[in-house]
């Protein structure tokens, strides 16, 4: 399949051959030459659009790849947040040795050196005596 611009160039050559062998004042010939010129302009515009489309397609693919990487990072972080990073929900669960009430401690703020009291019975959950 020939390129559109090549086909227009071929038509232009045929028309120029007709112009040189025919009456130059022929309105039909002038119309044909004008149509071929317009077809050449259209072929040129289409070639430009194809080039810009290829560039845009490459750019969109690049954005799509970047977005896929970003989604992967965000979804991994969301999974970690939902699971607490290590499968937990960010809490330490402990049973009070005095009343058997389940006590939860935040892993970010938990300190074994502090006196951690049971909210149910008020007694220390951990025996700090050594």
N, C-alpha and C positions, 0 to 999 in steps of 0.2 A: 504494500500500500504506500503510495507516494504521499509525502508531506503536503499539507494544504498550500503552503507557500510555494512549493515546487510546481504544483499544478497551476497556481495563479501565474507564475512566471512563464510557464509554457503557453498559457492562454495569451499573455501579454505579447509574447513573441509571435504568435499567430496573428494577433490583431495588428501588430506593427508591419507584418508582411502584407496584410490586406491594405493597410493605409498607404504603403509605398506603391502598391500595384493598382490601386483604385483611385477614384476621384477623392481628393482631400476635403472637398466641401460636402461630402456626403454626411448628412445628419445621422444616418443610421450607424455609420462607422464611428463617428464622434461619440455617439451614445454607447456603443460597444466598448470603446476605449475607456470612457468614463466609468462604466460598470466594472471593468477589469481593474481599474485603479482603486475603486471602492473595495472590491474583493481583496485586493492586495493589502489595503489598510485593515480590513477585517481579519485577514490571516495573520497580520502582524500583531494585532490586539489579542487574538486568541493565543498566539505563541507567548506573549507577555503574561497573559492570565495563567497559562499552564505553568510557566516558570514560577510565578508568585504562588500559585496553588501548591506546587511542590515544596517551596520554602515554608509555606504555612503548615503543610502537612507534617513536615519534619519538626517544626516548632511545636505543634500540637502533640506529636508523639513524645517529644522531650518533656513537655509539661505532664503528659499522662504518666510517664515513667517516674517523674519526681513526685507526682501525687500518689502513685502506688506505694512508693517508698515511705512517704509521709503517713499514709493510711496504715501501713504495716507498723510503723513506730507507735502511732497513736493507739491502734487497736491492741498492741502488745502492752502498752502502759495501762490501758483500760482493763485488760485482763488481769494485770498485776494488781491494780487497785481493787478490783472485785474480789480477788483471791488473797489479798493481803501480801502479795509478792511471794510468799512461801506456802500458800494454801490456807493461811489463816486469815482472819478478818482484822488483824491489827490488835487483837485483845488476847490477854493471858487469862485463861479460865482456871480457877483454883477453888477447891472446896474448903470451907472453914472447918478447922479441926474441932471447934467447940460446938457449933450448931448445925454443921453439914450444909449450910447455905452456900450456893455457888456464887463466888465473887469474881468479878471481871476487872482486870487491870489493863490500862492502855500501854502497849509495848513502847510507845515513844516517850512516855513520861514515867514509866515504872522505875522505882529505885528500891532495891532490897534493903538498903541502909535505913530507909524511913520506916516509921511505925505504920504499917498498913493494917487498918482496922476493918473488921467485918461490918458492913452497914446494917446487918440484921441484929447481931448480938453486941457489937461494939468492942469485942475483944480482939487482940492482935491475931492476925491470920498466920503470921510467921513468927516462930520463936527465935528471937535474936540472941539468945544466950549461947555462949560458947564455952 
